[in-house]
Amino acid sequence: MRFRPCIDLHEGRVKQIVGATLTEGGVATNFVSTLPPRHYADLYHRDGFRGGHVIMLGKGNEDAAHEALGVHPGNLQVGGGIRPDNARQWLEAGASHVIVTSYLFVDGELDWGRASEMTAAVGREHLVIDLSCVPVEGQYHVACNRWQTVCKTVLDRATMEHLAEFCGEFLVHAVQVEGRQAGIDEALVSLLADLSPIPVTYAGGIRGLEDIHTIGRAGGGRIDFTVGSALDIFGGTFVQYQDMLQWR
């Protein structure tokens, strides 16, 4: 189990938001940094963290993403608006992997042809599929389009095993708790550990170190994690960045 740090970009600045509130009309924001993206990219590299992700939350974040990726090429992943026609460019800009979600879904249905296109564009070893999800009647449904569209795709063994043929990792945000610092979705962590044949990073709801230890127990040590709004470098009071060093 490893800590996988994040750099979330909104309007060209490093921010922490309440995930499900990101719409055309605005967003609920927990933190806005006065430091540039390259500061965080350099910090993570200095402290030996690999496989963190830069997420572009909407338009106007391309320059900031290039800045973060260019500091230590090959150390960070990138997501947000990734498509076959631009994915290779992000690898050339310094990303180790590209993260894709919404492009894979058409009218709420997973399009396997589009998954093939993404793999062809960058190779399975450079592709991360984001399966951020919400609970619906006892199942977890993938959410896309800024998490405003609940898709028909359910996280089950068949789907995750099939998708693992196209990518090297999954990234999964628990949408209903993302950015709220109110505790993790332990059931989702357990499900991911049971179903996924490839590495998974979980995000959402971490409030303190006990939540991280719970991820370790529920995930059998197989599930990596990210911490956002609770982390002191993002204005949080519950989790100290220095404590993350034990999970490199």
Long-range contacts (C-beta under 8 A, 24 or more apart in sequence): 1-215, 1-216, 1-219, 1-221, 1-222, 1-223, 1-224, 1-225, 1-247, 2-49, 2-51, 2-224, 2-225, 2-247, 2-248, 3-49, 3-224, 3-225, 3-226, 3-227, 3-244, 3-247, 3-248, 4-49, 4-51, 4-52, 4-53, 4-201, 4-224, 4-225, 4-226, 5-40, 5-44, 5-49, 5-52, 5-226, 5-227, 5-244, 6-52, 6-53, 6-54, 6-55, 6-203, 6-226, 6-228, 7-37, 7-40, 7-41, 7-52, 7-53, 7-54, 7-55, 7-68, 7-76, 8-55, 8-57, 8-228, 9-37, 9-54, 9-55, 9-56, 9-57, 9-61, 9-64, 9-65, 9-68, 9-80, 10-57, 10-58, 10-61, 11-58, 11-60, 11-61, 12-60, 12-61, 12-63, 12-64, 13-64, 14-40, 14-64, 15-57, 16-179, 16-228, 16-229, 16-234, 16-235, 17-57, 17-179, 18-178, 18-179, 18-180, 19-132, 19-147, 19-173, 19-175, 19-178, 19-179, 19-204, 20-147, 20-148, 20-175, 20-176, 20-178, 21-179, 22-57, 22-58, 22-146, 22-147, 23-146, 23-148, 27-57, 28-179, 30-179, 30-228, 30-229, 30-234, 30-235, 31-229, 31-234, 31-235, 31-236, 33-234, 36-64, 36-67, 37-64, 37-65, 37-67, 37-68, 38-67, 38-68, 38-70, 38-71, 40-68, 40-233, 41-67, 41-68, 41-69, 41-71, 41-72, 41-75, 41-76, 42-71, 42-72, 43-233, 44-75, 44-76, 45-71, 45-72, 45-75, 47-245, 47-248, 48-245, 48-248, 49-244, 49-248, 50-75, 50-96, 51-76, 51-77, 51-96, 51-97, 51-201, 51-224, 52-76, 52-77, 52-226, 53-77, 53-78, 53-79, 53-99, 53-128, 53-171, 53-201, 53-226, 54-78, 54-79, 54-95, 55-79, 55-80, 55-99, 56-80, 56-81, 57-146, 58-146, 65-90, 65-93, 66-93, 66-94, 69-93, 69-94, 69-95, 70-94, 77-128, 79-128, 79-130, 79-171, 82-118, 84-117, 84-118, 84-120, 84-121, 85-121, 87-118, 87-121, 87-122, 87-127, 88-121, 88-122, 91-122, 91-126, 96-126, 97-126, 97-127, 97-128, 97-168, 97-169, 98-122, 98-126, 98-127, 98-128, 99-128, 99-129, 99-130, 99-171, 100-127, 100-128, 100-129, 100-130, 101-129, 101-130, 101-131, 101-132, 101-142, 101-144, 102-144, 102-145, 104-129, 104-144, 105-142, 105-144, 105-145, 105-149, 105-151, 105-153, 108-149, 108-150, 108-151, 108-152, 108-153, 109-151, 109-152, 109-153, 110-142, 110-151, 110-152, 110-153, 110-159, 112-162, 115-163, 115-166, 116-166, 118-166, 118-167, 119-166, 119-167, 124-165, 124-166, 124-167, 124-168, 125-168, 126-168, 127-166, 127-167, 127-168, 128-167, 128-168, 128-169, 128-170, 128-171, 129-163, 129-166, 129-167, 129-169, 129-170, 129-171, 130-170, 130-171, 130-172, 130-173, 131-155, 131-160, 131-163, 131-170, 131-171, 131-172, 132-171, 132-172, 132-173, 132-174, 132-175, 132-178, 133-172, 133-173, 133-174, 133-175, 133-188, 134-175, 134-176, 135-176, 135-185, 135-188, 140-188, 140-191, 143-175, 147-173, 147-175, 155-191, 155-192, 155-195, 156-195, 157-195, 160-195, 160-196, 160-197, 161-195, 161-197, 164-196, 164-197, 164-198, 167-198, 168-198, 168-199, 169-198, 169-199, 169-200, 169-201, 170-196, 170-198, 170-199, 170-200, 170-201, 171-200, 171-201, 171-203, 172-200, 172-201, 172-202, 172-203, 173-203, 173-204, 174-202, 174-203, 174-204, 174-205, 175-204, 176-204, 177-204, 177-205, 178-203, 178-204, 178-205, 178-228, 179-204, 179-228, 179-229, 180-205, 180-229, 181-205, 181-206, 181-207, 181-229, 181-230, 181-236, 181-238, 182-207, 183-207, 183-211, 184-211, 184-214, 184-215, 186-214, 186-218, 189-214, 189-215, 189-218, 189-219, 189-223, 190-218, 190-219, 192-219, 192-223, 193-218, 193-219, 193-220, 193-222, 193-223, 196-222, 199-224, 200-224, 201-225, 201-226, 202-226, 203-228, 206-230, 206-239, 207-238, 207-239, 208-238, 208-239, 209-239, 209-243, 212-239, 212-247
